[in-house]
Amino acid sequence: MANATLNAIEDDRTAPSARWYVLFVMTLIYTLNIADRFVVSTLIEPIKTEFVLSDAAVGVLTGAALAVFYVTAGIPLGMMADRISRKRMIVASLAVWSVLTAICGLTRSYGQLLAMRIGVGVGEAGGTPPAQSLLADIFPAESRAFAMSLYALGAAAGAALASVLGGLIADSHGWRAVFILFGLMGLPVALLAALTVREPLRGRHDADGGTAAPSFAEAIRIIRKSKPLTHLLVGTAAITFAGWGLVWWVPTFLLRSHGMSLQESGVVLGSMHGIGGVAVTMLTAWAMGAYAARGWRFQSLFVAAVTALVTIPAVIAFATASKPLALAMLWIVVPSIYLYIGPTLGIAQNLTPANMRGIVCALILFVANFANLVIAPILIGLLSDLVASRVADPAESLRYVLTVMAFAGFWAAWHYLAASRPPSTSEMPNP
C-alpha cells in the first residue's frame, strides 16, 4: 500500500505539465552555465590587453582554468549525484558558480582572475550531471533524446547571451561589468529551483532503478564493456574539440583576420548562436521525436552524417580570405555545434543503468571539456604563437591553425558512426 501511494505521488510529480516545467528550469540553469563559461571568449581581447597576456596565457585562462577542475571535481561530483539529492546539488552549484563569476569582475590581476575561473569550473562541474540524472527519471526512455535536445537549447541561448550581451556591455562599460552582471543573474534562478523543483524517484522508469550505485572502478568496467558507450565518449571529445574548441577562437579570428570589432563580432556570432543554434537544436529535437522508434543507433548515425558534412564548410570558413564567404560558412558551422548535445546525452542515458547516470554524465563532461577547454585553447594558442613567428603576417597565424584543426570533424564523425553499429548483448550495460 505504501509503495502504491509513493508511486502515485511520483506519477503526479512527473505529470506532463510538471515534466515540462522541470525541463524549462533545468534548461534555464544550463543557459546560465554556458553563458558564464562562454563569455570569456567574447572578452579575450580586452582581458589580454589589460593584463598583457600571450595567446597561450589566454588559452589557460579561457579553457584550462575551468576544465582542469572538471577533471578533479567533476567525477566525484558525478558520483555524488548518484547518491544524494540532485535538486540540492543543482541549486548549490548554481549559487557557487554565479557568485564566483561576479567576483571575476572585481579581480585586479591575472592570477586572481585565474583563481576565480577555477572556482567557476568547480561550481559548474556539479550542475549538469545531477540535472541529466534528474531529467532521465522524469522522462521515459523513448522521450529522453527529444527532451535532451530541448535541454540543449540552453547551450545556444547561453552562447548567444554571452556573445551579444557580453559584447555590448564590454564595449560600453568594460569587461568587468560583464562578469558582475552575468554572475548576479544566477542567484534568483537558484532560488526558483530551490522552491519549485522536486526530487523524482531515482530510476522510476528503469528496471534497475532500485539498485545501489556502483563504485568508480565498477562503473568504468561497465562502460568499457560497452563499445557504443566507449565510442560515444571518444566521439564526444573529438566533436567538442572540432566544434566548441574552435568556436572559442572565432571572435579573435574575426578581429585579426577580418578587422571586426568586439561589438560587431558579438552581434554576428550572437545571431549565429541565438538564431542558427536555436533553429538547429529545434530541428534536432524534431528529428529525435519523429524518429524515436528507431532508437539510439539512428541518433548516433544522424550525428555522424551531419558532422562529416559540416566539416567541409568549417575548413572553408577559416581558410578563405573572403570575409563574406567566411561569415556565410560560419553560419553553417557555429549553429551545428549544438546538434550533437541532445542526441549524445539521450544515447548515454539510455545506454547507462539508472544508478550510474551521474558518473557517466560527469565522464561525458570531462572528455568534452578537456577537449574544449584544455586541449583546444592551449594547443591552438601555442600553435598560433609558434606560427606567428614564421609567417609574413603574424596576425594570420590563427587562421592557419584553425584551418588545419577543423579537419578533426571527420575523426568525430567516424566515432559516432562506430557507436551506431549493432552491439552484442554482452556489450550492452543496460539492455
Secondary structure as UniProt FT lines:
FT   HELIX           2..13
FT   HELIX           16..42
FT   HELIX           44..51
FT   HELIX           55..59
FT   HELIX           60..64
FT   HELIX           65..69
FT   HELIX           70..74
FT   HELIX           75..81
FT   TURN            82..83
FT   HELIX           86..104
FT   TURN            105..106
FT   HELIX           110..125
FT   TURN            126..127
FT   HELIX           128..136
FT   TURN            137..138
FT   HELIX           141..143
FT   HELIX           144..151
FT   HELIX           153..173
FT   HELIX           175..196
FT   TURN            202..205
FT   TURN            207..210
FT   HELIX           216..225
FT   HELIX           227..240
FT   HELIX           241..245
FT   HELIX           246..247
FT   TURN            248..249
FT   HELIX           250..258
FT   HELIX           262..271
FT   HELIX           272..277
FT   HELIX           278..290
FT   HELIX           292..294
FT   HELIX           295..319
FT   HELIX           323..336
FT   TURN            337..340
FT   HELIX           341..351
FT   HELIX           354..356
FT   HELIX           357..369
FT   HELIX           370..375
FT   HELIX           376..388
FT   TURN            389..390
FT   HELIX           394..396
FT   HELIX           397..405
FT   TURN            406..407
FT   HELIX           408..419
FT   HELIX           425..427
//
